[in-house]
């Protein structure tokens, strides 16, 4: 779905940008041009970015835990 009509930027492009490390509206503005013309897309672009940031899980540590009832 197109989020920014002025610059033809889709929600998919915003999600990909988040996966590449963009984490703020300032980043989207600089890198993709979101909100650089009329600005009507900013609130929805922010929503798409925040939803994707929240859904992205970062694994920082893995631990093996014993399963109850099984011998090691």
C-alpha angles and dihedrals in degrees: 000000000000111000100175110039094182093059099023094240118162132207087246091059090051091051090048090050090053089051088052091055107271109141108167142050087246088060092049090047093052099039104034104019094241110170096005096123122032097351096221091122097057099092094048093042088053090049092051092047094048094046091051093046089052093047094049111095119205116202110213101166138016122204129184110226122193117247113235113251096020122107116232 
